[in-house]
Amino acid sequence: MFRVPAKGGAVVGWWNVDADTLAGSRFVRSPLAEVTAGLMVLHKGGVGDPEFRRSHLSSYRARLDADPIDAALVGAVLRPRWVADFASPAPPLVETSFAEEVSVVRSASPAQVRLDLTMAFTAGRSSSLPAGAARLAALWERDDLAERMADLLTWIWERAVEPDWARRSRILEADILSRTRQLSLGGWAAALDRMRDGMRWLGEGRLQINALDYPPQDISGNRLLFVPVTMSGGWVAGGWSSGVQQRSAVIYRCSGQLASWSGASLPGALGRLLGPGRARVLVELDPPKSTTQLVAITGQGLGSVGRHLKVLLDAGLVLRRRAGRSVLYARTPAGDAVVKAAG
């Protein structure tokens, strides 16, 4: 049997952030966060990568069908508007390997897992306690839940995310560069507003992280991390101990033009006509993108992308337009016709 904790794992709608926390905050990439986002897309659908879900949903469901304990565990970890903390710790201050990150999940104690699962069921929604109690009862006496969660995340990493990590990592890096530029031009309000639904800078040291009616949490003194992912709408991680410091993280979906990467196949005829690199740039310009975004998506160097864009501009296949302080490139009707004619 479990008990509802009186304290711990506070449910939050906004964070109190002091100047030192903001000054020490940073953007980081996290393989584990990307895998957790993939798990959310597979388990719940919603905002995400449709091709990722189509490609891996059948094998994911087969895995859970074969192991009812894992199925119950995922249902307990991924609650509506809540993710159990042990399964999604805030990442390290610098990017590291998936193996190192998932080892933190694997090392969570049974007592910590029980506390986090209890909070996932009870925080902010007392009406769900009877159903939550029944579901937790099946898991409560087990001491292998952290190991099981780490194994499932590793399975998703090896099968679905790692083969595509190089491309996704470039997209995440492009988003970080874009956010950093917004920060330098407009300050924290510009960088943080609309990072994720319900999130905005309120001023006076207050960062609203969602639109839910939850009490605030003071994270002054913590290291605050912002972590982009290419799938899922995002979530927050309250932080876990590392020496004397705590870490808190906002995980958010990268900007729309990057998150909507088309993944379109490159028509062979178009590649022979324009060359594969130039053809890839032309194909990816729907929706319009910046040079930085094209570099991230195609994996080509900045100089190569710039040369391809110049040729395409001179040929009348693309146009250039300014959006605020950014320059975006888009296909012209002639460019659309060339792509369509190539199949």
Secondary structure by P-SEA (a helix, b strand, c coil): ccccccccccccccccccaaaaaaccccccaaaaaaaaaaaacccccccaaaaaacaaaaaaaaaacaaaaaaaaaaccccccccccccccccccccccccccccccccaaaaaaaaaaaaccccccaaaaaaaaacccccccaaaaaaaaaaaaaaacccccaaaaaaaaaaaaaaaaaaaaaccccccccccccccbbbcccccccccccbbbbbbccccbbbbbbbcccccccccccccccbbbbbbbbcccccccccccccccaaaaaaccaaaaaaaaaccccccaaaaaaaacccaaaaaaaaaaaaaaccbbbbbcccbbbbbbcaaaaaaaaaac
